[in-house]
Amino acid sequence: MDRFNPNFPSRYDQDPASRAAGLSASSNSHSHGSCVSGVVGGIAAGDYAIGAITLPAGGPWTIYKIWCLYAMTTQTAGESGGGYFLFSSQSGDVRPNPAPSRFSAGLVPDFLGATAPSVMSPLQIYDVDWQAAGKAVIDCLFHIPFAVSVAPQVVIGMVYGPARAPQVPILFSDVARVQNNAAAEFALGTITMAESARRITGVTAVLAQSNVITTVESLIGFVRLASDDINMAPAQYPFSCAFSGGLGALIENSGTAPAIEIPLDIPVRGGARVDAFVDLNVAVSNNAEFELFLSYE
């Protein structure tokens, strides 16, 4: 059957009662995303706590994606970067207990000389199948495998819902964009979905330095969605990459990573408005470009 046939029976068409229930139900009925961010609390090799994620009440929740973004604040000649991220169930109600659970955050190669480009680190995202109770508390940690001169910046998160959101073909996609440089959360824009919209199926976020690059300034953070029409919080999702701070008077920029869509399953009403926000780990001197794409059917 043609996926783009207007008569294609989505699961909400097949079960109108379920769709109506989903629209009026609490946030337990759809996908969510949560993350923690900040500078790693040391430069010696070892594990560092970045923060803890507390899942919403209700549940049980299926955690189906985990992810990490990494950026070096200051690159040092002859010194590579990177490491891995890991989780531990603080509350003891995650099955299986995600320990050991060490996942690569990627590596940043070293360089030689007085200048270094602003190196891109792609989003590291993994499929998992963890079951968690409502209000489960999960510790997020980052491991530095070798000593570094300057502590890096990281964002660690997870995507979850009552079930795994399916990866489906995109029917509609809209965008909000802005240029800004603040560390404090700022508005990216608002997307008003079509009157025929029934379900959000994915979110994609990209960023890049848009004006003059400044030395030792990383570009890393996450996006947050909110709506007066949909009970979607918490809704924190990753960018498709991050950029380490360059070094020296002549700073080149590296290419960007392919845009990565995060699959979601969020029932909506036609015409719903979704507000998007950006939260950077650190401010940059000159504006960067931020774009968020919302997929829906």
C-alpha positions as CSV (number, residue, x, y, z in Angstrom):
1,M,0.0,0.0,0.0
2,D,1.3,3.5,-0.9
3,R,2.4,5.1,2.4
4,F,1.5,8.5,1.0
5,N,-2.1,7.6,0.0
6,P,-4.4,9.9,1.9
7,N,-6.5,6.9,2.7
8,F,-3.6,5.1,4.3
9,P,-5.0,3.8,7.6
10,S,-2.7,5.0,10.4
11,R,-3.1,3.3,13.7
12,Y,-5.3,6.2,15.0
13,D,-7.6,5.8,12.0
14,Q,-7.9,2.2,12.8
15,D,-8.8,2.9,16.4
16,P,-10.4,6.3,16.7
17,A,-11.2,5.8,20.4
18,S,-7.6,5.2,21.2
19,R,-6.7,8.4,19.3
20,A,-9.3,10.5,21.3
21,A,-8.0,9.0,24.5
22,G,-4.4,9.8,23.6
23,L,-5.3,13.4,22.9
24,S,-7.0,13.9,26.2
25,A,-4.7,11.7,28.3
26,S,-1.8,12.7,30.5
27,S,1.8,12.8,29.2
28,N,2.0,9.1,30.1
29,S,0.6,8.4,26.6
30,H,3.5,9.5,24.5
31,S,7.2,9.9,24.0
32,H,9.5,12.1,26.1
33,G,13.1,13.1,26.2
34,S,15.3,14.1,29.1
35,C,19.0,15.1,29.4
36,V,21.7,16.5,31.7
37,S,24.5,18.8,30.6
38,G,27.6,20.6,31.8
39,V,31.3,20.6,32.1
40,V,32.9,17.4,33.2
41,G,34.1,17.9,36.8
42,G,37.7,17.1,36.4
43,I,40.6,16.5,34.1
44,A,42.1,13.3,35.4
45,A,41.1,9.9,34.0
46,G,38.0,8.5,35.7
47,D,34.2,8.6,36.0
48,Y,32.5,11.9,36.6
49,A,28.8,12.4,37.5
50,I,27.1,14.8,35.1
51,G,23.6,14.7,36.7
52,A,20.6,12.5,37.3
53,I,17.5,12.1,35.2
54,T,14.2,11.6,37.1
55,L,11.5,10.0,34.8
56,P,8.0,11.4,35.1
57,A,5.4,9.8,37.4
58,G,3.2,7.1,35.9
59,G,4.9,4.6,33.7
60,P,6.2,2.0,33.3
61,W,8.5,3.6,30.7
62,T,10.4,2.0,27.9
63,I,13.8,3.8,27.4
64,Y,14.5,3.2,23.7
65,K,17.3,5.7,22.9
66,I,20.3,7.0,24.8
67,W,22.7,9.6,23.5
68,C,25.7,11.8,24.2
69,L,27.2,15.0,22.7
70,Y,30.9,15.8,23.5
71,A,33.0,18.9,22.9
72,M,36.5,20.0,23.9
73,T,36.4,23.5,25.5
74,T,40.1,24.1,24.6
75,Q,42.1,21.8,22.4
76,T,45.8,21.2,23.4
77,A,48.5,20.2,20.9
78,G,49.3,16.5,21.1
79,E,46.2,15.7,23.2
80,S,43.2,13.9,21.9
81,G,39.8,13.9,23.5
82,G,36.7,11.8,23.9
83,G,35.6,9.0,26.2
84,Y,32.4,7.1,27.0
85,F,29.2,7.7,28.9
86,L,27.4,5.4,31.3
87,F,24.3,5.1,33.4
88,S,23.4,3.7,36.8
89,S,20.0,3.2,38.4
90,Q,20.0,5.3,41.5
91,S,16.5,4.2,42.5
92,G,17.0,0.5,41.7
93,D,13.8,0.3,39.6
94,V,15.3,0.0,36.1
95,R,15.4,-3.4,34.4
96,P,17.9,-4.4,33.5
97,N,19.9,-2.2,35.8
98,P,22.0,-0.3,33.3
99,A,25.4,-1.2,34.8
100,P,27.7,-2.0,33.2
101,S,26.5,0.2,30.4
102,R,29.5,2.0,28.7
103,F,28.8,3.6,25.4
104,S,31.2,5.4,23.1
105,A,31.0,9.2,23.0
106,G,33.5,9.2,20.1
107,L,37.1,10.4,20.0
108,V,38.6,13.7,18.9
109,P,42.1,13.3,17.3
110,D,45.0,15.4,18.4
111,F,46.9,17.9,16.4
112,L,50.3,19.5,16.2
113,G,51.1,23.2,16.1
114,A,49.7,26.5,17.4
115,T,46.4,26.4,15.7
116,A,43.5,23.9,15.5
117,P,40.2,23.9,13.7
118,S,36.8,23.8,15.4
119,V,36.4,20.0,15.3
120,M,32.9,18.5,14.8
121,S,31.8,15.7,17.0
122,P,28.7,13.8,15.7
123,L,25.8,12.8,18.0
124,Q,26.4,9.3,19.5
125,I,23.0,7.7,19.8
126,Y,22.1,4.1,20.6
127,D,19.0,1.9,20.6
128,V,18.4,0.2,24.0
129,D,15.5,-1.6,25.6
130,W,15.3,-0.7,29.3
131,Q,12.1,-0.8,31.4
132,A,11.8,1.8,34.2
133,A,9.2,2.7,36.8
134,G,7.6,6.1,37.1
135,K,9.9,8.5,39.0
136,A,12.9,6.3,38.4
137,V,16.2,8.1,39.0
138,I,19.0,7.3,36.6
139,D,22.5,8.7,37.2
140,C,24.4,9.9,34.0
141,L,28.2,9.7,34.1
142,F,31.0,10.5,31.7
143,H,34.4,8.7,31.7
144,I,37.6,10.4,30.7
145,P,40.0,7.6,29.6
146,F,43.2,9.7,29.9
147,A,44.2,12.9,31.6
148,V,43.4,16.1,29.7
149,S,44.4,19.8,30.2
150,V,40.9,21.3,30.1
151,A,37.7,19.6,31.2
152,P,35.3,19.0,28.2
153,Q,31.6,19.8,27.8
154,V,29.0,17.0,27.5
155,V,25.3,16.5,27.2
156,I,23.8,13.1,28.0
157,G,20.2,12.1,27.5
158,M,17.6,9.5,26.8
159,V,14.3,9.1,24.9
160,Y,11.4,7.1,26.3
161,G,7.7,6.4,26.3
162,P,5.1,3.8,27.1
163,A,6.5,1.9,24.2
164,R,9.2,2.3,21.6
165,A,8.3,4.9,19.0
166,P,8.4,3.5,15.5
167,Q,10.6,5.0,12.8
168,V,8.1,5.9,10.1
169,P,8.3,7.7,6.7
170,I,7.9,11.5,7.0
171,L,4.6,12.9,5.7
172,F,5.1,16.5,6.8
173,S,8.0,18.4,8.2
174,D,8.3,22.0,9.3
175,V,11.1,24.2,10.6
176,A,11.9,26.9,13.2
177,R,15.2,28.7,13.1
178,V,17.1,31.5,14.9
179,Q,20.5,32.9,15.3
180,N,21.7,33.6,18.8
181,N,24.8,33.3,21.1
182,A,23.4,33.1,24.7
183,A,24.1,30.4,27.2
184,A,20.8,31.0,28.9
185,E,17.8,29.3,27.3
186,F,16.4,31.3,24.4
187,A,13.4,30.8,22.0
188,L,14.2,29.1,18.7
189,G,10.7,29.6,17.3
190,T,7.2,28.2,17.0
191,I,5.8,25.6,14.6
192,T,2.1,25.6,13.9
193,M,1.1,22.2,12.6
194,A,-1.5,21.7,9.8
195,E,-5.2,21.3,10.7
196,S,-4.9,17.7,9.5
197,A,-2.0,16.9,11.9
198,R,-2.6,13.8,14.1
199,R,0.8,12.8,15.5
200,I,4.3,14.0,15.9
201,T,6.6,11.3,14.5
202,G,10.1,12.8,15.0
203,V,12.3,15.8,15.8
204,T,15.6,16.9,14.2
205,A,17.9,19.7,15.4
206,V,21.1,21.1,13.8
207,L,23.5,23.9,14.7
208,A,26.6,25.6,13.3
209,Q,28.7,28.7,14.0
210,S,27.2,31.3,11.6
211,N,29.5,34.3,12.2
212,V,33.2,34.7,13.1
213,I,34.6,31.8,15.1
214,T,36.2,32.8,18.4
215,T,39.1,30.8,19.8
216,V,38.4,28.2,22.7
217,E,34.6,28.5,22.4
218,S,32.7,25.2,22.0
219,L,29.3,25.0,20.5
220,I,27.2,22.4,22.3
221,G,23.7,22.1,23.9
222,F,20.2,20.7,23.4
223,V,16.7,21.7,22.4
224,R,13.5,21.7,24.4
225,L,9.9,21.5,23.1
226,A,6.8,22.9,24.9
227,S,3.2,23.5,23.9
228,D,0.0,24.9,25.4
229,D,-1.9,22.5,23.2
230,I,0.0,19.3,24.0
231,N,1.2,17.9,27.4
232,M,4.6,17.0,26.1
233,A,7.0,17.8,28.9
234,P,9.7,16.7,29.5
235,A,10.8,17.1,25.9
236,Q,14.6,17.7,25.7
237,Y,16.4,16.4,22.6
238,P,19.9,16.5,21.1
239,F,21.5,18.4,18.2
240,S,22.9,16.2,15.5
241,C,26.5,17.3,16.4
242,A,28.6,19.6,18.6
243,F,31.8,21.6,17.9
244,S,34.9,21.8,20.0
245,G,36.6,25.1,20.5
246,G,39.3,26.0,18.0
247,L,42.8,27.3,18.9
248,G,44.9,30.1,17.6
249,A,44.5,33.1,15.4
250,L,43.5,31.2,12.2
251,I,40.6,28.9,13.1
252,E,39.0,26.7,10.5
253,N,35.6,25.0,10.9
254,S,35.0,21.4,10.1
255,G,32.0,20.1,8.1
256,T,28.8,19.3,9.9
257,A,27.2,15.9,10.5
258,P,24.2,14.4,8.8
259,A,20.9,15.5,10.4
260,I,19.6,12.8,12.7
261,E,15.9,12.4,13.3
262,I,14.7,11.2,16.8
263,P,11.6,9.1,16.4
264,L,8.7,10.2,18.6
265,D,5.1,9.1,19.1
266,I,3.0,12.1,20.3
267,P,-0.7,12.4,19.5
268,V,-1.7,16.0,18.6
269,R,-4.7,18.0,17.6
270,G,-4.8,19.8,14.2
271,G,-3.4,23.3,14.3
272,A,-1.4,22.7,17.5
273,R,1.5,25.0,18.2
274,V,4.9,23.8,19.4
275,D,7.4,26.2,20.8
276,A,11.1,25.3,20.6
277,F,14.0,26.5,22.8
278,V,17.8,26.2,22.8
279,D,19.9,25.7,25.9
280,L,23.7,26.0,25.3
281,N,26.3,24.7,27.7
282,V,28.3,27.9,27.2
283,A,27.8,31.2,25.4
284,V,29.6,32.0,22.2
285,S,30.8,35.5,21.2
286,N,29.1,35.6,17.8
287,N,25.8,34.2,16.6
288,A,25.3,30.6,15.7
289,E,22.6,29.2,13.5
290,F,20.0,26.9,15.1
291,E,17.3,24.9,13.2
292,L,14.7,22.5,14.4
293,F,12.6,20.3,12.2
294,L,9.3,18.7,13.4
295,S,8.0,15.7,11.5
296,Y,4.3,14.8,11.8
297,E,1.4,13.0,10.1
